[in-house]
Amino acid sequence: MPIENVSDTARWVAVYRAMETERRDAIFRDPFARRLAGDKGQEIVDAMPRGRQTAWAMIVRTAVFDEIIIDRVAAGVDCVLNLAAGLDARAWRMSSLPRTLRWIDVDLPGILDYKTDMLRDEKPVVRYEAIRLDLTDAARRRALFAQVGAESKRVLVLSEGLLIYLTPDDVAGLASDLHDPSSFRWWTIDLASPTLLKWMSRSWGKNVSAGNAPFRFAPEESTKFFEPYGWREEQFRSSWLEAKRLNRQMKMAWLWALLGLLRSREKQEGIKRFSGIVLLQRT
């Protein structure tokens, strides 16, 4: 199978960013995505059932994360802590970010070494740092969070595409650890519903499980899962609604929208929270 480990999923998503960048009407541009994805990234997309057709969801996610980052930096964030950063090149491509912003990518050594080597001749637009760390090592991640928290005033944490691969206990531990430093003000995540998790597992489960990256996290209680650990929902940006706003809807979206009108109001609200990008705020 093309996916050999969880880091390979970063190549998969990089292809989608490249696909969007190559459009004339691109809603964001990542000039490094195709280079970072490499041939293996394209192999992964080609091997995935409906691999190209589902690009819209990842493209919308990327665009909304960008918007939230810009908004929070304008609100005074002085440090972005990017967990499981993978092949995210925002520190190089988001030219509107202030040069004084501290940006920290955290991920496994292999994927970070690959990214920084591929971008060695490029200049970040921010104060960039790469921290090689296995986030399942609780002691080391707590030490990192404590250090970053002490050195910063207003931190935005990103975990794009991470939580779905963790168990609920793992997510709970991470949420609790992120709440410890008082300067960690916001946390941006993407969240799937249990129904979406089942669909993804049926469609792509064999591919990702073969690379020891099974889908796991999609809490029944949605963002209320995070409340006992000190985080509450500030924004829930429905992937479905954001796709409509950004004109990046899935094929036959009009039919799904029509069928949705035949459902109860409760069911319609559930569809809006089928998946989304969430801004959590510390309580």
C-alpha positions as CSV (number, residue, x, y, z in Angstrom):
1,M,0.0,0.0,0.0
2,P,1.3,3.6,-0.7
3,I,0.8,4.7,2.9
4,E,3.5,3.1,5.0
5,N,3.2,5.3,8.1
6,V,1.2,8.1,9.5
7,S,3.7,10.7,8.2
8,D,2.7,9.6,4.6
9,T,-0.7,11.2,5.1
10,A,1.0,14.5,5.0
11,R,2.1,13.8,1.4
12,W,-1.5,12.8,0.6
13,V,-2.9,16.2,1.8
14,A,-0.1,18.1,0.2
15,V,-1.3,16.9,-3.2
16,Y,-4.7,18.5,-2.5
17,R,-3.0,21.8,-1.7
18,A,-1.1,21.5,-4.9
19,M,-4.3,20.8,-6.9
20,E,-5.9,24.0,-5.5
21,T,-2.7,26.1,-6.1
22,E,-2.8,25.1,-9.7
23,R,-6.3,26.4,-10.3
24,R,-6.7,29.9,-11.8
25,D,-9.2,30.8,-9.1
26,A,-7.3,29.3,-6.2
27,I,-8.5,30.3,-2.8
28,F,-5.0,29.9,-1.4
29,R,-1.6,29.2,-3.0
30,D,1.0,26.9,-1.7
31,P,3.9,27.0,-4.2
32,F,5.8,24.3,-2.2
33,A,3.0,21.7,-2.0
34,R,3.8,19.8,-5.2
35,R,7.5,19.6,-4.4
36,L,6.8,18.4,-0.9
37,A,4.2,15.8,-1.9
38,G,6.5,14.3,-4.4
39,D,5.7,11.3,-6.6
40,K,4.6,9.3,-3.5
41,G,2.0,11.8,-2.6
42,Q,0.4,11.4,-6.0
43,E,0.6,7.6,-5.7
44,I,-1.3,7.8,-2.5
45,V,-4.1,10.0,-4.0
46,D,-4.4,7.7,-7.0
47,A,-4.6,4.6,-4.8
48,M,-7.4,6.1,-2.6
49,P,-11.0,5.3,-3.5
50,R,-12.4,8.6,-4.8
51,G,-9.0,10.2,-4.0
52,R,-9.4,13.2,-6.2
53,Q,-13.1,13.7,-5.7
54,T,-12.7,14.2,-2.0
55,A,-10.0,16.9,-2.3
56,W,-12.6,19.6,-1.6
57,A,-12.8,18.8,2.1
58,M,-9.0,19.1,2.7
59,I,-8.9,22.3,0.5
60,V,-11.7,23.9,2.5
61,R,-10.0,22.8,5.8
62,T,-6.7,24.5,4.7
63,A,-8.4,27.7,3.7
64,V,-10.4,28.0,6.9
65,F,-7.3,27.3,9.0
66,D,-5.6,30.1,7.2
67,E,-8.4,32.5,7.9
68,I,-8.4,31.6,11.6
69,I,-4.7,32.0,11.9
70,I,-4.8,35.4,10.3
71,D,-7.7,36.5,12.5
72,R,-6.0,35.3,15.8
73,V,-2.7,36.9,14.9
74,A,-4.6,40.1,14.4
75,A,-6.0,39.6,17.8
76,G,-2.6,39.5,19.4
77,V,-1.2,36.0,19.0
78,D,2.6,36.1,19.3
79,C,3.3,32.4,18.8
80,V,1.8,29.6,16.7
81,L,2.5,26.1,17.9
82,N,1.8,23.7,15.0
83,L,1.5,20.2,16.3
84,A,1.9,17.3,13.8
85,A,2.9,19.9,11.3
86,G,3.7,17.5,8.6
87,L,4.3,19.2,5.3
88,D,2.5,22.4,6.2
89,A,4.4,25.3,4.6
90,R,2.4,28.1,6.1
91,A,5.5,29.5,7.7
92,W,6.9,30.1,4.2
93,R,3.8,30.7,2.1
94,M,1.6,33.0,4.3
95,S,3.3,36.3,3.4
96,S,0.8,38.4,5.3
97,L,2.0,37.1,8.7
98,P,4.2,39.5,10.7
99,R,8.0,38.8,10.7
100,T,8.0,39.0,14.4
101,L,5.6,36.0,14.8
102,R,7.1,33.0,16.3
103,W,6.1,29.8,14.5
104,I,7.0,26.4,15.9
105,D,6.5,23.2,13.8
106,V,6.4,20.0,15.9
107,D,6.5,16.6,14.4
108,L,8.5,13.3,14.1
109,P,12.1,13.7,13.0
110,G,11.7,12.0,9.6
111,I,9.0,14.2,8.3
112,L,10.4,17.5,9.6
113,D,13.9,16.6,8.3
114,Y,12.4,15.9,4.9
115,K,10.4,19.2,4.9
116,T,13.3,21.5,6.1
117,D,15.7,19.8,3.6
118,M,13.3,20.3,0.7
119,L,12.8,24.0,1.7
120,R,16.4,24.7,2.7
121,D,16.8,27.4,0.0
122,E,13.5,29.1,0.9
123,K,13.2,31.8,3.5
124,P,10.4,31.6,6.1
125,V,8.2,34.8,6.5
126,V,8.2,34.3,10.3
127,R,10.6,33.4,13.1
128,Y,10.6,29.7,12.3
129,E,11.6,26.7,14.6
130,A,11.3,23.0,14.0
131,I,11.0,20.8,17.0
132,R,11.5,17.1,16.4
133,L,9.3,15.3,18.9
134,D,7.0,12.3,19.2
135,L,3.8,13.8,20.6
136,T,2.9,10.5,22.3
137,D,5.8,11.1,24.6
138,A,3.8,12.8,27.3
139,A,6.8,13.9,29.5
140,R,8.6,15.5,26.6
141,R,5.6,17.3,25.2
142,R,4.7,18.7,28.6
143,A,8.2,20.0,28.9
144,L,7.9,21.6,25.5
145,F,4.5,23.2,26.3
146,A,5.8,24.6,29.5
147,Q,8.8,26.1,27.8
148,V,6.8,27.7,25.0
149,G,4.1,28.8,27.4
150,A,6.7,30.6,29.6
151,E,8.3,32.3,26.6
152,S,5.1,33.5,25.0
153,K,2.1,35.7,25.9
154,R,-0.7,34.6,23.6
155,V,-0.3,31.2,21.9
156,L,-2.5,29.7,19.1
157,V,-2.1,25.9,18.9
158,L,-2.8,24.2,15.6
159,S,-3.5,20.4,15.2
160,E,-4.7,20.1,11.6
161,G,-5.4,16.5,10.6
162,L,-4.0,15.1,13.9
163,L,-6.8,14.2,16.3
164,I,-8.6,11.7,14.1
165,Y,-5.6,9.4,14.4
166,L,-5.6,9.5,18.2
167,T,-7.6,7.5,20.7
168,P,-10.1,9.5,23.0
169,D,-7.7,8.9,25.9
170,D,-4.8,10.3,23.9
171,V,-6.9,13.4,22.9
172,A,-7.9,13.9,26.5
173,G,-4.3,13.8,27.7
174,L,-3.2,16.2,25.0
175,A,-6.1,18.6,25.7
176,S,-5.2,18.6,29.4
177,D,-1.5,19.2,28.8
178,L,-2.3,22.1,26.4
179,H,-4.4,23.7,29.0
180,D,-1.6,23.8,31.6
181,P,0.3,26.9,30.2
182,S,-1.9,30.0,30.8
183,S,-0.6,31.6,27.7
184,F,-2.1,28.9,25.5
185,R,-5.3,30.9,24.6
186,W,-6.7,29.2,21.5
187,W,-6.6,25.8,19.9
188,T,-7.7,25.1,16.3
189,I,-8.7,21.6,15.3
190,D,-10.7,19.7,12.7
191,L,-13.4,17.4,14.0
192,A,-15.3,14.6,12.4
193,S,-18.7,13.2,13.5
194,P,-19.1,9.4,14.3
195,T,-21.0,9.1,11.0
196,L,-18.2,10.6,9.0
197,L,-15.7,8.4,10.8
198,K,-17.6,5.3,9.7
199,W,-17.7,6.5,6.1
200,M,-14.0,7.3,6.1
201,S,-13.2,3.9,7.6
202,R,-15.2,2.1,5.0
203,S,-13.7,4.1,2.1
204,W,-10.1,4.5,3.2
205,G,-9.7,2.4,6.3
206,K,-7.7,-0.4,4.7
207,N,-5.3,2.1,3.1
208,V,-4.6,4.1,6.3
209,S,-4.6,1.1,8.6
210,A,-2.0,-0.6,6.4
211,G,0.3,2.3,7.3
212,N,-0.5,2.0,11.1
213,A,-2.7,5.2,10.8
214,P,-6.3,4.0,11.5
215,F,-9.0,6.6,12.0
216,R,-10.1,6.7,15.7
217,F,-11.4,10.0,17.1
218,A,-14.9,11.3,16.4
219,P,-16.6,12.1,19.7
220,E,-20.4,11.6,19.9
221,E,-20.6,14.8,22.1
222,S,-18.7,16.9,19.5
223,T,-16.8,19.8,21.0
224,K,-18.3,19.2,24.5
225,F,-15.7,16.4,24.7
226,F,-13.1,19.1,25.4
227,E,-14.9,21.0,28.1
228,P,-13.7,18.9,31.1
229,Y,-10.1,19.6,30.0
230,G,-10.5,23.4,29.9
231,W,-11.5,24.1,26.3
232,R,-14.8,25.4,25.0
233,E,-16.1,25.9,21.5
234,E,-15.6,29.5,20.3
235,Q,-16.3,28.8,16.6
236,F,-17.6,25.8,14.7
237,R,-17.0,26.3,11.0
238,S,-19.1,23.6,9.2
239,S,-17.1,22.0,6.3
240,W,-20.3,21.8,4.4
241,L,-21.2,25.5,4.8
242,E,-17.7,26.7,4.3
243,A,-17.4,24.7,1.1
244,K,-20.5,26.5,-0.2
245,R,-19.1,29.9,0.9
246,L,-15.7,29.2,-0.8
247,N,-17.3,27.6,-3.9
248,R,-15.5,24.3,-3.3
249,Q,-18.4,22.0,-2.8
250,M,-18.4,18.3,-3.6
251,K,-19.8,16.9,-6.8
252,M,-23.6,16.6,-6.7
253,A,-23.7,18.9,-3.6
254,W,-27.0,20.4,-4.9
255,L,-28.6,17.0,-4.7
256,W,-27.5,16.4,-1.1
257,A,-28.7,19.9,-0.2
258,L,-32.1,19.1,-1.7
259,L,-32.4,15.9,0.1
260,G,-31.4,17.7,3.3
261,L,-34.4,19.9,3.0
262,L,-36.6,16.8,3.4
263,R,-35.1,16.1,6.8
264,S,-36.2,17.3,10.2
265,R,-34.6,20.5,11.5
266,E,-32.7,18.4,14.0
267,K,-31.2,16.3,11.2
268,Q,-30.4,19.4,9.2
269,E,-28.4,20.8,12.2
270,G,-26.6,17.5,12.5
271,I,-25.6,17.7,8.8
272,K,-24.0,21.1,9.5
273,R,-21.8,19.4,12.2
274,F,-21.0,16.4,10.1
275,S,-17.5,17.7,10.0
276,G,-15.9,21.1,10.8
277,I,-13.0,23.3,11.7
278,V,-13.2,24.4,15.3
279,L,-11.6,27.2,17.2
280,L,-11.4,26.3,20.9
281,Q,-10.8,28.8,23.6
282,R,-9.4,28.0,27.1
283,T,-11.9,28.4,29.9
